[in-house]
C-alpha cells in the first residue's frame, strides 16, 4: 500500500497540466470540396471526390465522380454525368450514394393482355466507381401474379422472386414474403441491372397460379433500399392497388476502383486518393477498390489534403459523456474529476469528495515521503545522466557528419572580403521548434530521399527543411565539403541551400521556401496553367530551368551534377519563376574513374540509359533527364503510364517511334501546335531528340540547350511569329547546326 501511494504521488508531481486555449480550440470551417468548387445542388451536399465542373472531381479514368446539377427545375436535380442516374444524397463516411430509379411496370386487362408498360430501361454501372449495395438493397416483385427478375450485361439471370395472390389478411400481416409482394437478396459486385416482369397468359392463371379474385391490375419489379421497403412498402395496400409510375430509392456502394485494393493504391503516391495525413485506407467490402476514412478521433473529408480535423469530444457529451473537467486533445480527450473529488468522471455519480486527511493518512504520507525522496533524487540523477548522454550523442553525430570541418570552412569564408555567405549550422532544437516537432500538418512533400517540412525560423524566415530517410557512407570531410560548395550556389533559378543540422544521425538540410508547388503539379495536377499564357509560361520555365542546370555544370566550381532532374524537382514561386530543387542525388563532378563509379539513383522515366548501363553519372545524364522534362511540357503527358498498353507506357519511346514515322506532332499538346509555327516545332523537336540520344557524347551541353531554348522563346514572342516571317530573319532566330 505504501508503494502504491508513493507511485501515485510521483505521477501527480510529474504529470503535466494540459490546457487547450481558445485559439487552439477554434478551427476554420470544415472543408468538403476543392477551392472555388460548388458544394451543393439544392439541399444535397457534394463532397470531393465528387464534384461539378472541370477540376472539381477526382478524374482517374473511371466514371461516376463527375456530377451535373440541373438548376432550371423548381427543385434542382443532381445526376451522374454520362448515365443520368439521379442522386438524392452522398456520404463519404459510409461510402454510399442514394439514387432514385423508376420501377418497371406492366398493366393487364381482364383477359391478360398488356394495357400499359414503363420503366424498361437498364441501369449500367460498368466501368464506374459504383456498385449496387448487396447489404442495403432487395429485389422486389409487387402485385400478383408476378415473377420479377433482373439479368446482367450478358443476359444471364441474376436474382428474382415470385409473388402470388392470396387472402387479404395475409397481405396486411405479411412482410413482403410472397403474397402479392416478394423480395430477394442480390449478389455482391453487381454493376448492371436490367429488370423484367414475366407475363402470365390467361391459360396459366386459369390453371391455379392465380386462384383468388383479388389479383392486381399492375405488377412491378424494382430494386429498393431495404429500409424503404420495411418502412414504406410493407403492409400498405395502396401500393398493391396503384397503377401509376413511381421512383424507388436504391443504395449504391462507391469506392475508388481504378486499382484493386489499398496495397496497390499506396504504391502510386501520385494517384493515391487518401490525401489527408490523418486518414486511413480501407479495402472495399463490395467489389474491388478502396475507401478512405479519417483516423480515430478525427472527422471530415479524407480525400482532401487538410480534410480531416480533430473532433472536440468535449462538445459531444451525448457520444462522450464527461461529468468532470473535460480537456480536448488531438485525436482524443481527457476527463477528470474536479479538484477535491476523485473517481470515474465518465459516469454521472462517479466523482465523490475525497476523504479527510486523517491521522492514519498523515502517518502513511510521512512514511511515503521518506521512501519517495530517495527515489525522486535517483530519478533526477537518471535524468541528468540521460541529458549528458544525449549531448555526447549529438556531439558524436556532429563530428561524424563533418561539423568541425564545415565550421572551419564557414569561418574562413566569413573572414574573406566576399561576405558572410549566409550559410548556417542549425541545432536540432531550432528545427524542431520551426516545424512544431516535425508535425504531420507541416509536411510539404515526400520523395525518394526523405520528407520535406515547412518551417518558421525565429527571425520569421519561412524555410523548407529536408529530413532524409537514408544516408550514404560518404567520408566525413567529403560530405562537409559538398555541403559547403552547394551552399555557395547563387543563381536565381536554383533553390538556395541556407544551412544544415549535423547533430543527428542523418543530416537535415535547410532550403529557401518556394511557395507555388512543382512543375509536375502545373502540367499534370489540379493547379493547371492558364490557357491564355500556358505555353509561353512553360517555355519560360524551361529556359530558366535549363539556365540553372547550365550554371551548375559550367559556372560552379567544381561543377555540380544534379542526378535527378524531373518536373517534380522544379519548383515555382508566386510569379511562376522556376527554381531547380532537390539535390538529394547531386554529386560534385568526378575527377577520376574511381569517383565516377556509384549506385544508380534517380527516377524511372527520366534516367539516362547510358547511366543505367555504366553506373557513371555525367553532365550528359542531366541533359537526357531534361529532355524528358521538355517532352512533358510539349505533350502534357507523364513520363511513364502504368495503366496503358505496354508499348505506350514510356513517353520517350512513344515519341521516338512517332518521330521515325513523321507522326510526332500528333503527340504534342493542342495548345503547343496552335501557338507555335511549324519551323519552331521542328527546331524544338530536333533539340529534344538530341537530348534523348542514347549516346551521351552526341547530346548537347546544358549551356547549348539553354541558348537554343532562349532563341525559341524570343522567336515565339517576335512579331514575325504572329504573321508571315521574313525567311532570312527567321533563319537567324532558328539557326540550326
C-alpha positions, 0 to 999 in steps of 0.5 A: 500500500505504501508503494502504491501511494508513493507511485501515485504521488510521483505521477501527480508531481510529474504529470503535466497540466494540459490546457487547450486555449481558445485559439487552439480550440477554434478551427476554420470551417470544415472543408468538403470540396476543392477551392472555388468548387460548388458544394451543393445542388439544392439541399444535397451536399457534394463532397470531393471526390465528387464534384461539378465542373472541370477540376472539381472531381477526382478524374482517374479514368473511371466514371461516376465522380463527375456530377451535373446539377440541373438548376432550371427545375423548381427543385434542382436535380443532381445526376451522374454525368454520362448515365443520368442516374439521379442522386438524392444524397452522398456520404463519404463516411459510409461510402454510399450514394442514394439514387432514385430509379423508376420501377418497371411496370406492366398493366393487364386487362381482364383477359391478360393482355398488356394495357400499359408498360414503363420503366424498361430501361437498364441501369449500367454501372460498368466501368464506374466507381459504383456498385449496387449495395448487396447489404442495403438493397432487395429485389422486389416483385409487387402485385400478383401474379408476378415473377420479377427478375433482373439479368446482367450485361450478358443476359444471364439471370441474376436474382428474382422472386415470385409473388402470388395472390392470396387472402387479404389478411395475409397481405396486411400481416405479411412482410413482403414474403410472397403474397402479392409482394416478394423480395430477394437478396442480390449478389455482391459486385453487381454493376448492371441491372436490367429488370423484367416482369414475366407475363402470365397468359390467361391459360396459366392463371386459369390453371391455379397460379392465380386462384383468388379474385383479388389479383392486381391490375399492375405488377412491378419489379424494382430494386429498393433500399431495404429500409424503404421497403420495411418502412414504406412498402410493407403492409400498405395496400395502396401500393398493391392497388396503384397503377401509376409510375413511381421512383424507388430509392436504391443504395449504391456502394462507391469506392475508388476502383481504378486499382484493386485494393489499398496495397496497390493504391499506396504504391502510386503516391501520385494517384493515391486518393487518401490525401489527408495525413490523418486518414486511413485506407480501407479495402472495399467490402463490395467489389474491388477498390478502396475507401478512405476514412479519417483516423480515430478521433478525427472527422471530415473529408479524407480525400482532401489534403487538410480534410480531416480535423480533430473532433472536440469530444468535449462538445459531444457529451451525448457520444462522450459523456464527461461529468468532470473537467473535460480537456480536448486533445488531438485525436482524443480527450481527457476527463477528470474529476474536479479538484477535491473529488476523485473517481470515474468522471465518465459516469454521472455519480462517479466523482465523490469528495475525497476523504479527510486527511486523517491521522492514519493518512498523515502517518502513511504520507510521512512514511511515503515521503521518506521512501519517495525522496530517495527515489525522486533524487535517483530519478533526477540523477537518471535524468541528468545522466540521460541529458549528458548522454544525449549531448555526447550523442549529438556531439558524436553525430556532429563530428561524424557528419563533418561539423568541425570541418564545415565550421572551419570552412564557414569561418574562413569564408566569413573572414574573406572580403566576399561576405558572410555567405549566409550559410548556417549550422542549425541545432536540432532544437531550432528545427524542431521548434520551426516545424512544431516537432516535425508535425504531420500538418507541416509536411510539404512533400515526400520523395525518394530521399526523405520528407520535406517540412515547412518551417518558421525560423525565429527571425520569421524566415519561412524555410523548407527543411529536408529530413532524409530517410537514408544516408550514404557512407560518404567520408566525413570531410567529403560530405562537409565539403559538398555541403559547403560548395552547394551552399555557395550556389547563387543563381536565381533559378536554383533553390538556395541551400541556407544551412544544415543540422549535423547533430543527428544521425542523418543530416537535415538540410535547410532550403529557401521556401518556394511557395507555388508547388512543382512543375509536375503539379502545373502540367499534370495536377489540379493547379493547371496553367492558364490557357491564355499564357500556358505555353509561353509560361512553360517555355519560360520555365524551361529556359530558366530551368535549363539556365540553372542546370547550365550554371551548375555544370559550367559556372560552379566550381567544381561543377555540380551534377544534379542526378535527378532532374524531373518536373517534380524537382522544379519548383515555382514561386508566386510569379511562376519563376522556376527554381531547380530543387532537390539535390538529394542525388547531386554529386560534385563532378568526378575527377577520376574513374574511381569517383565516377563509379556509384549506385544508380539513383534517380527516377524511372522515366527520366534516367539516362540509359547510358547511366543505367548501363555504366553506373557513371553519372555525367553532365550528359545524364542531366541533359537526357533527364531534361529532355524528358522534362521538355517532352512533358511540357510539349505533350502534357503527358507523364513520363511513364503510364502504368495503366496503358498498353505496354508499348505506350507506357514510356513517353520517350519511346512513344515519341521516338517511334512517332518521330521515325514515322513523321507522326510526332506532332500528333503527340504534342499538346493542342495548345503547343501546335496552335501557338507555335509555327511549324519551323519552331516545332521542328527546331524544338523537336530536333533539340529534344531528340538530341537530348534523348540520344542514347549516346551521351557524347552526341547530346548537347551541353546544358549551356547549348540547350539553354541558348537554343531554348532562349532563341525559341522563346524570343522567336515565339514572342517576335512579331514575325511569329504572329504573321508571315516571317521574313525567311532570312530573319527567321533563319537567324532566330532558328539557326540550326547546326 
